[in-house]
Amino acid sequence: MIALVSIVLAAYLIGSLSFAVILARFFAMPDPRSYGSGNPGATNVLRSGHKAVAALTLLGDAAKGAVAVLLARWATGTYGPPDYVPALAGLAAFMGHLWPVFFGFKGGKGVATALGLLLALNPWLGLACALTWLAAFMVSRVSSLSALAAAGLSPVYAWLLDGDKVATAAIASLAALIFWRHKANIARLLSGEESVFGRRG
């Protein structure tokens, strides 16, 4: 039990590393929480015009989800916690991104972190979600709708690929949190006001 709690706590702390804020400070840029959507994520950093920093933010946020899962998997093999612990660690890292203890509990929406941890849990699972996002984006040209489609199907893919009830429940919780964090986007989608990539005016 102590090992389980320690692993989950460590994963949460890893997830609390907000790369949008860290990189903005490193490159002497405005805090991403102070402009645009106020969301400390790669998309909002991109609004500042710093494409390279946005790309680094995307990679960092995805990497921390993957690292949390891989460390939990190593600990599982070494200390013997249940096999579903990596999924719980991934969820903890995701929650760290949403509510980072190091940055006033004001985090991002977690799409990149979710993709990173899903790829680490099962490359086929991560690939299925990434392809779902891509297919939805090619049809709709709406990033938020694509993320919601991928998130909504992620627990289905998890169950079909693995069948572990606890891991699937953890991924379903992750998907529910993504929907909750996108509630403003969902409202704009329903009203037809959500931004479409490539459309001006």
C-alpha positions in Angstrom: 0.0 0.0 0.0 2.8 2.4 0.8 4.5 1.6 -2.5 1.2 2.3 -4.3 0.7 5.6 -2.6 4.3 6.6 -3.2 4.1 5.8 -6.9 0.9 7.7 -7.4 2.2 10.7 -5.5 5.4 10.8 -7.5 3.4 10.6 -10.7 1.3 13.5 -9.6 4.4 15.6 -8.9 5.8 14.7 -12.3 2.5 15.8 -13.9 2.6 19.1 -12.0 5.6 20.2 -14.0 3.9 22.8 -16.3 6.2 23.0 -19.2 4.3 25.9 -20.7 5.0 28.0 -17.7 8.6 26.6 -17.2 9.6 27.3 -20.8 8.0 30.7 -20.9 10.1 31.7 -17.9 13.2 30.2 -19.4 12.8 32.1 -22.7 11.6 35.3 -20.9 8.2 35.1 -22.5 4.8 36.2 -21.0 3.2 33.7 -18.7 0.8 31.7 -20.9 -1.8 32.0 -18.2 -1.9 35.7 -18.8 -3.1 35.8 -22.4 -5.3 34.0 -25.0 -7.3 31.3 -23.4 -5.2 31.5 -20.2 -4.5 27.8 -20.6 -0.9 26.7 -19.9 -0.6 24.4 -22.8 1.1 24.2 -26.2 -1.9 25.6 -28.1 -1.9 28.8 -26.1 1.9 29.1 -26.2 1.5 28.9 -30.0 -0.7 32.0 -29.9 2.3 34.0 -28.7 4.0 33.3 -32.0 6.8 31.1 -30.6 6.3 27.9 -32.6 9.5 26.3 -31.3 8.5 26.9 -27.7 5.0 25.6 -28.4 6.6 22.4 -29.9 8.8 22.0 -26.8 5.8 22.4 -24.6 3.9 19.7 -26.5 6.8 17.3 -26.2 7.4 18.1 -22.5 3.7 17.6 -21.6 3.5 14.4 -23.5 6.9 13.1 -22.1 5.9 13.7 -18.5 2.8 11.5 -18.9 5.0 8.8 -20.5 7.7 9.0 -17.8 5.2 8.7 -15.0 3.8 5.5 -16.5 7.2 4.0 -17.3 8.5 4.7 -13.8 5.4 3.1 -12.4 5.9 0.1 -14.6 9.5 -0.2 -13.4 8.4 0.0 -9.8 5.7 -2.6 -10.4 8.3 -5.0 -11.7 10.7 -4.2 -8.9 8.5 -3.9 -5.8 5.4 -5.8 -6.9 2.4 -3.5 -6.8 -0.6 -4.6 -8.9 -0.2 -4.5 -12.7 -2.8 -1.7 -13.0 -0.6 0.7 -11.1 0.9 2.2 -14.2 -2.6 3.3 -15.4 -3.3 4.9 -12.0 0.1 6.6 -12.2 -0.8 7.9 -15.6 -4.1 9.3 -14.2 -2.2 10.9 -11.3 0.2 12.6 -13.7 -2.7 13.8 -15.8 -4.4 15.3 -12.7 -1.1 16.9 -11.9 -1.2 18.6 -15.2 -4.7 19.8 -14.6 -4.0 20.9 -11.0 -0.2 21.5 -10.7 0.8 21.9 -7.1 3.9 23.9 -8.2 1.8 26.5 -10.1 -1.1 27.4 -8.0 -3.2 24.4 -9.1 -4.0 26.2 -12.4 -3.2 23.8 -15.2 -4.0 22.9 -18.8 -6.5 20.7 -20.5 -4.2 17.7 -20.6 -4.5 16.4 -24.2 -0.8 16.1 -24.8 -0.2 14.5 -21.4 -3.0 12.1 -22.0 -1.5 11.0 -25.3 1.9 10.5 -23.8 0.7 8.3 -21.0 -1.6 6.3 -23.3 1.4 5.6 -25.6 3.4 4.5 -22.7 0.6 2.3 -21.3 0.1 0.6 -24.7 1.5 1.9 -28.0 -1.5 0.5 -29.9 -3.8 2.4 -27.5 -2.0 5.6 -28.0 -1.8 5.1 -31.7 -5.5 4.4 -31.9 -6.3 7.6 -30.0 -3.9 9.6 -32.2 -5.4 8.3 -35.4 -8.9 9.0 -34.1 -7.8 12.6 -33.4 -6.3 12.9 -36.9 -9.4 11.4 -38.6 -11.7 13.7 -36.7 -9.6 16.7 -37.4 -9.4 15.9 -41.2 -13.2 15.9 -41.3 -14.0 18.7 -38.9 -10.8 20.9 -38.8 -11.7 21.5 -35.2 -9.0 20.7 -32.7 -11.3 20.5 -29.6 -13.8 18.2 -31.3 -11.0 15.9 -32.4 -9.6 15.8 -28.8 -13.1 15.0 -27.5 -13.6 12.2 -30.1 -10.2 10.6 -29.2 -10.9 10.9 -25.5 -14.4 9.5 -25.7 -13.2 6.4 -27.5 -10.0 5.9 -25.4 -11.7 3.7 -22.7 -13.3 1.6 -25.5 -9.9 1.0 -27.1 -8.4 0.3 -23.7 -11.0 -2.4 -22.9 -10.7 -4.0 -26.3 -6.9 -4.1 -26.2 -6.4 -5.1 -22.6 -9.6 -5.8 -20.8 -8.3 -4.8 -17.4 -11.2 -3.3 -15.5 -9.2 -1.0 -13.2 -7.0 0.3 -16.0 -10.1 0.9 -18.2 -11.8 2.7 -15.4 -8.7 5.0 -14.9 -8.7 5.8 -18.6 -12.5 6.5 -18.5 -11.9 8.9 -15.6 -9.2 10.6 -17.7 -11.6 10.9 -20.6 -14.3 12.4 -18.4 -11.8 15.0 -17.1 -10.9 15.9 -20.6 -14.6 16.5 -21.4 -15.0 18.5 -18.2 -11.9 20.7 -19.0 -13.4 21.3 -22.5 -16.8 22.4 -21.3 -16.3 25.9 -22.7 -15.3 24.4 -26.1 -18.3 22.1 -26.0 -20.6 25.1 -25.4 -19.0 26.8 -28.4 -19.3 23.7 -30.5 -23.0 23.5 -29.8 -23.5 27.1 -30.7 -21.4 26.9 -33.8 -18.9 29.4 -32.5 -15.8 27.1 -32.0 -12.9 28.1 -34.2 -12.2 26.0 -37.3 -8.6 25.6 -38.4 -7.9 27.4 -41.6 -11.1 29.5 -41.5 -10.7 33.3 -41.3 -13.3 35.7 -40.0 
